[in-house]
Amino acid sequence: MSTEIPSLPLNNGTSIPQLGYGVFKVPPEETRELVLTALEAGYRHIDTAQMYRNERGVGEAIAAAGLPRDELFVTTKLNNAFHEHDAALEAFDRSLEELGLDHVDLFLIHWPLPAVGRFVEAWGALEELYRSGRTRAIGTSNFQPHHLRRILAEGTVVPAVNQVEIHPWFGNEEVRAFDAEHDIVTEAWSPLGRGRVLEDPTLARIAAEHGRTPAQVVLRWHVQRGDVVFPKSATPSRIRENLEIFDFELSGGDMASITGLDRGERIGSHPDEMNNTGR
Ligand code: NAD
């Protein structure tokens, strides 16, 4: 079975594997082993964050795997507490130290935090990090079009990606369209809707028709839409299952049926309302 993971070009000439392994809520003490399982299964893209508190385990797994650094794609994200310019730079230094790396592939502002009002300042710090070469690309997470418009107007680097909530119950089409229009790759977080969408009978039907699992069908839907995904699982068999999505294809009808499940239902916070800076 093919597990060849395609890469998508980013707007700065780098590229990103379209499927990765996400480690939100992976306990720090289990992170090393699970990320190592993912790397051994064939994942080459890991999505972590300062606020997940498991960068050290990600770094330990990378070291243990012994893969060439240029075959790996590592993303981390700025802690909400550190939007102030110097604090952002210092937080980035700590990330590299925790990860045991001399650069990451992608560094994101995790949330815009409108009540804090400093995401443009934070973006300035990310631009400096990008120019220093210690992150190969920079981007945003949970940015709505009106947040991105400010970055485009006041910054000098166009975000390479925007990572937002997307799954069959929440298509987030407006943000996807804005990203596409501005050559920003969309990354879909909680691509499986944290597992909740997988009971849907439409997904069960399509999965049965293709001899796949509902999770594989949902991940395949994201990939055919052109988004980047990094499902999380703490179960080794599911970590491997989630990789096996590149040797079958959903029809136009299947795609439309899954897109039609959109209920406008978020699992996470609305980016305009999320202002939590607790660490
Ligand atoms: P997800 O949609 O990836 O769902 C994970 C859950 O789905 C698992 O805990 C498990 O219960 C279930 N699952 C996984 N594989 C399965 C399979 N094959 N069969 C059946 N059930 C399966 O949810 P997530 O972890 O919230 O999102 C994925 C990643 O997105 C995170 O780990 C993180 O990297 C990123 N993320 C980013 C943000 C952000 O604000 N930027 C927010 C949430 C998540």
Boltz pocket constraint, residues with backbone or C-beta under 6 A from the ligand:
constraints:
  - pocket:
      binder: B
      contacts: [[A, 21], [A, 22], [A, 23], [A, 24], [A, 25], [A, 47], [A, 48], [A, 110], [A, 141], [A, 142], [A, 163], [A, 164], [A, 188], [A, 189], [A, 190], [A, 191], [A, 192], [A, 193], [A, 194], [A, 195], [A, 196], [A, 198], [A, 213], [A, 215], [A, 216], [A, 230], [A, 231], [A, 232], [A, 233], [A, 234], [A, 238], [A, 239], [A, 241], [A, 242], [A, 268]]
      max_distance: 6.0
